[in-house]
């Protein structure tokens, strides 16, 4: 949040030129004929976010094998909610932008949920929050992330370079051999994973997907010593790096909206309106609505400690799409080559802010007195 505010300050003060110059600095890494040349902004979006998606992949694999998602009873309701939370916001966005083929490229922007921000707002409620709510929100966000990964792979992939894809395939085989031979040190995986990232970058498939693939191959347990978990060690080491470096740097690089000359025409443009309405209304309607239908049809049941009002508050909280929505928007519009008459980030910030405020107050009301009820009797 501080990084986003700092970006807004830089973009709307005399620091604007320095801010834009910083993000446009060309960074080139070349080895022989191989060259990766991008402005700093794209190194952040393609490189640092690959680390973020690597961490998501590690968390997903652990949850599926040993965590809450290993129990099918725990995945039905958040899985259904995630489908609604991606589908309805996208439909709302399409409703506002179906007339504009360029704007339609951003249909997936309001389908994303920023789990870090959502859990951060939830943490403000302190000990009143039952563990079942945290499990539900985290599980829903994991399914949301899976959806985002699939969307990026299918809809935001450029022309494929088959030569680069052969290198990616060879890298995956090498990583699988490391896993098969019970290599538990992280260095070989990181080395081969870096080669795979560069090849993925050159292939036309978005480079962040290399992080997810790498995570899926990291062994969760050593075959010779079950007490050693390479996956959990990497996950533990990456958490502070992602939380205190990757996400703040990404927010600083992507949230710098210049408000100079912004009037009603820009704010009410169909793209920011579609995003804001998709995040604020779409997430609530999609998640709460599909969960309600699933429970009424007896496909599943509300988790213990979650009332309908609490579920609605969590649904509203999922409208915080900040980091993930900014990332998808960069994929949707950064390479159009068109002088866009809108700034999709206005809709992301407006929709995320209002969703966070509404979700917090609904949960604070629904959980009032919970702390007293949950205290053990003596």
FENPEVEN-V773005 format. One record per residue. RES is the residue in three letters. SS is DSSP state (2 for helix, 1 for strand, 0 for the rest). PSI is psi in radians with two decimals (* if undefined). BURIAL is b if it has 24 or more other C-alpha atoms within 12 Angstrom, else e. Layout:
res=(RES,RES)
ss=(SS,SS)
psi=(PSI,PSI)
burial=(BURIAL,BURIAL)
This chain:
res=(UNK,UNK,UNK,UNK,UNK,UNK,UNK,UNK,UNK,UNK,UNK,UNK,UNK,UNK,UNK,UNK,UNK,UNK,UNK,UNK,UNK,UNK,UNK,UNK,UNK,UNK,UNK,UNK,UNK,UNK,UNK,UNK,UNK,UNK,UNK,UNK,UNK,UNK,UNK,UNK,UNK,UNK,UNK,UNK,UNK,UNK,UNK,UNK,UNK,UNK,UNK,UNK,UNK,UNK,UNK,UNK,UNK,UNK,UNK,UNK,UNK,UNK,UNK,UNK,UNK,UNK,UNK,UNK,UNK,UNK,UNK,UNK,UNK,UNK,UNK,UNK,UNK,UNK,UNK,UNK,UNK,UNK,UNK,UNK,UNK,UNK,UNK,UNK,UNK,UNK,UNK,UNK,UNK,UNK,UNK,UNK,UNK,UNK,UNK,UNK,UNK,UNK,UNK,UNK,UNK,UNK,UNK,UNK,UNK,UNK,UNK,UNK,UNK,UNK,UNK,UNK,UNK,UNK,UNK,UNK,UNK,UNK,UNK,UNK,UNK,UNK,UNK,UNK,UNK,UNK,UNK,UNK,UNK,UNK,UNK,UNK,UNK,UNK,UNK,UNK,UNK,UNK,UNK,UNK,UNK,UNK,UNK,UNK,UNK,UNK,UNK,UNK,UNK,UNK,UNK,UNK,UNK,UNK,UNK,UNK,UNK,UNK,UNK,UNK,UNK,UNK,UNK,UNK,UNK,UNK,UNK,UNK,UNK,UNK,UNK,UNK,UNK,UNK,UNK,UNK,UNK,UNK,UNK,UNK,UNK,UNK,UNK,UNK,UNK,UNK,UNK,UNK,UNK,UNK,UNK,UNK,UNK,UNK,UNK,UNK,UNK,UNK,UNK,UNK,UNK,UNK,UNK,UNK,UNK,UNK,UNK,UNK,UNK,UNK,UNK,UNK,UNK,UNK,UNK,UNK,UNK,UNK,UNK,UNK,UNK,UNK,UNK,UNK,UNK,UNK,UNK,UNK,UNK,UNK,UNK,UNK,UNK,UNK,UNK,UNK,UNK,UNK,UNK,UNK,UNK,UNK,UNK,UNK,UNK,UNK,UNK,UNK,UNK,UNK,UNK,UNK,UNK,UNK,UNK,UNK,UNK,UNK,UNK,UNK,UNK,UNK,UNK,UNK,UNK,UNK,UNK,UNK,UNK,UNK,UNK,UNK,UNK,UNK,UNK,UNK,UNK,UNK,UNK,UNK,UNK,UNK,UNK,UNK,UNK,UNK,UNK,UNK,UNK,UNK,UNK,UNK,UNK,UNK,UNK,UNK,UNK,UNK,UNK,UNK,UNK,UNK,UNK,UNK,UNK,UNK,UNK,UNK,UNK,UNK,UNK,UNK,UNK,UNK,UNK,UNK,UNK,UNK,UNK,UNK,UNK,UNK,UNK,UNK,UNK,UNK,UNK,UNK,UNK,UNK,UNK,UNK,UNK,UNK,UNK,UNK,UNK,UNK,UNK,UNK,UNK,UNK,UNK,UNK,UNK,UNK,UNK,UNK,UNK,UNK,UNK,UNK,UNK,UNK,UNK,UNK,UNK,UNK,UNK,UNK,UNK,UNK,UNK,UNK,UNK,UNK,UNK,UNK,UNK,UNK,UNK,UNK,UNK,UNK)
ss=(0,2,2,2,2,2,2,2,2,2,2,0,0,0,0,2,2,2,2,2,2,2,2,0,0,1,1,1,1,1,1,0,0,1,1,1,1,1,1,2,2,2,2,2,2,2,2,2,2,2,2,2,2,2,2,2,2,2,2,2,2,2,2,2,2,0,0,2,2,2,0,2,2,2,0,2,2,2,2,2,2,2,2,2,2,2,2,2,2,2,2,2,2,2,2,2,2,0,0,0,0,0,2,2,2,2,0,0,2,2,2,0,0,0,2,2,2,2,2,2,2,2,2,0,0,2,2,2,0,0,2,2,2,2,2,2,2,2,2,2,2,2,2,2,2,2,2,2,2,2,2,2,2,2,2,0,0,0,0,0,0,2,2,2,2,2,2,2,2,2,2,2,2,2,2,2,2,2,2,2,0,0,0,0,0,2,2,2,2,2,2,2,2,2,2,2,2,2,2,2,2,2,2,0,0,0,0,2,2,2,2,2,2,2,2,2,2,0,0,0,0,0,0,0,0,0,0,0,0,2,2,2,2,2,2,2,2,2,2,2,2,2,2,2,2,2,2,2,2,2,2,2,2,2,0,0,0,0,0,0,0,0,0,2,2,2,2,0,0,2,2,2,2,2,2,2,2,2,2,2,2,2,2,2,2,2,2,2,2,2,2,2,2,2,2,2,0,0,0,0,0,0,0,0,0,0,0,2,2,2,2,2,2,2,2,2,2,0,0,0,0,2,2,2,2,2,2,2,2,2,2,2,2,0,0,0,0,0,0,0,0,0,0,2,2,2,2,2,2,2,2,2,2,2,2,2,2,2,2,2,2,2,2,2,2,2,0,0,0,2,2,2,2,2,0,0,0,0)
psi=(-0.73,-0.69,-0.69,-0.74,-0.71,-0.68,-0.71,-0.68,-0.82,-0.66,-0.17,0.42,3.12,-0.16,-0.06,-0.80,-0.68,-0.66,-0.83,-0.64,-0.70,-0.81,-0.36,0.05,2.17,2.30,2.14,2.27,2.14,2.42,1.81,-2.24,-0.23,2.17,2.31,1.92,2.05,2.70,2.79,-0.66,-0.77,-0.49,-0.67,-0.83,-0.60,-0.54,-1.06,-0.64,-0.35,-0.61,-0.70,-0.81,-0.49,-0.76,-0.72,-0.75,-0.72,-0.79,-0.71,-0.81,-0.76,-0.75,-0.65,-0.56,-0.77,-0.27,-2.71,-0.55,-0.10,-0.31,2.01,-0.49,-0.42,-0.13,-0.25,-0.95,-0.89,-0.53,-0.78,-0.76,-0.68,-0.67,-0.84,-0.64,-0.28,-0.65,-0.91,-0.79,-0.67,-0.70,-0.74,-0.77,-0.78,-0.64,-0.71,-0.35,0.20,-0.33,-0.21,1.89,-0.54,-0.82,-0.54,-0.31,-0.32,0.32,-0.47,-0.11,-0.85,-0.02,-0.16,2.66,2.33,1.72,-0.61,-0.80,-0.72,-0.78,-0.53,-0.75,-0.72,-0.64,-0.42,-0.36,-0.13,-2.50,-0.08,-0.32,2.03,2.65,-0.51,-0.58,-0.75,-0.71,-0.78,-0.84,-0.77,-0.76,-0.75,-0.73,-0.60,-0.80,-0.65,-0.72,-0.68,-0.77,-0.73,-0.70,-0.77,-0.76,-0.79,-0.76,-0.66,-0.80,-0.30,0.76,2.28,-2.90,2.43,2.33,1.97,-0.53,-0.78,-0.63,-0.53,-0.71,-0.70,-0.80,-0.73,-0.65,-0.72,-0.73,-0.71,-0.72,-0.69,-0.61,-0.71,-0.75,-0.78,-0.62,0.15,0.66,2.10,-0.12,2.52,-0.46,-0.84,-0.67,-0.72,-0.70,-0.91,-0.65,-0.62,-0.74,-0.75,-0.66,-0.78,-0.77,-0.69,-0.70,-0.71,-0.31,-0.42,-0.34,2.48,2.34,-0.43,-0.42,-0.41,-0.59,-0.69,-0.77,-0.79,-0.76,-0.65,-0.33,-0.26,2.21,2.38,-0.45,2.55,2.40,-0.41,-0.43,1.67,-0.29,-0.25,2.17,1.71,-0.67,-0.83,-0.58,-0.81,-0.74,-0.77,-0.72,-0.55,-0.46,-0.92,-0.57,-0.79,-0.78,-0.67,-0.04,-1.03,-0.97,-0.73,-0.71,-0.73,-0.79,-0.72,-0.68,-0.42,-0.19,0.13,1.42,2.18,2.15,0.12,2.19,0.08,2.13,-2.86,-0.59,-0.73,-0.75,-0.66,0.21,2.63,-0.49,-1.01,-0.60,-0.78,-0.67,-0.85,-0.80,-0.65,-0.78,-0.81,-0.91,-0.71,-0.77,-0.78,-0.90,-0.80,-0.90,-0.94,-0.74,-0.85,-0.62,-0.72,-0.80,-0.76,-0.71,-0.75,-0.55,0.03,0.52,-0.43,-3.04,2.77,2.36,2.68,2.34,0.01,2.06,3.02,-0.66,-0.69,-0.73,-0.68,-0.68,-0.73,-0.69,-0.74,-0.69,-0.54,-0.14,-0.04,1.74,0.11,-1.40,-0.86,-0.68,-0.70,-0.69,-0.83,-0.65,-0.60,-0.61,-0.65,-0.64,-0.19,-0.41,0.32,-0.49,0.24,2.45,1.60,2.47,0.24,2.86,1.83,-0.38,-0.44,-0.80,-0.67,-0.84,-0.76,-0.84,-0.71,-0.74,-0.85,-0.63,-0.73,-0.73,-0.83,-0.81,-0.71,-0.83,-0.61,-0.77,-0.69,-0.67,-0.79,-0.43,0.14,2.36,-0.08,-0.61,-0.74,-0.70,-0.50,-0.10,2.37,2.50,2.64,*)
burial=(b,e,b,b,e,b,b,b,e,b,b,e,e,e,e,e,e,e,b,b,e,e,b,e,e,e,e,e,e,e,e,e,e,e,e,b,e,e,e,b,b,b,b,b,b,b,b,b,b,b,b,b,b,b,b,b,b,b,b,b,b,b,b,e,e,e,e,b,b,e,e,e,e,b,b,b,b,b,b,b,b,b,b,b,b,b,b,b,b,b,b,b,b,b,e,b,b,e,e,e,e,b,b,b,b,b,b,b,b,b,b,b,b,b,b,b,b,b,b,e,b,b,e,e,b,e,e,b,b,b,e,e,b,b,b,b,b,b,b,b,b,b,b,b,b,b,b,b,b,e,b,b,b,e,e,b,b,e,e,e,e,e,e,b,b,e,b,b,b,e,b,b,e,b,b,b,e,b,b,e,e,b,b,b,e,b,e,e,b,b,e,b,b,b,b,b,b,b,b,b,b,b,b,b,b,b,b,b,b,b,b,b,b,b,b,b,b,b,b,b,b,e,e,e,e,e,e,e,b,b,b,b,b,b,b,e,e,b,b,e,e,b,b,e,e,b,b,b,b,b,b,b,b,b,b,b,b,b,e,e,e,e,e,e,e,e,b,e,b,b,b,b,b,b,b,b,b,b,b,b,b,b,b,b,b,b,b,b,b,b,b,b,e,e,e,e,e,e,e,e,b,b,b,e,b,b,e,b,b,b,b,b,b,b,b,b,b,b,b,b,b,b,b,b,b,b,b,b,b,b,b,b,b,b,e,e,e,e,e,e,e,b,b,b,b,b,b,b,b,b,b,b,b,b,b,b,b,b,b,b,b,b,b,b,e,b,b,e,e,e,e,e,e,e,e,e,e,e)
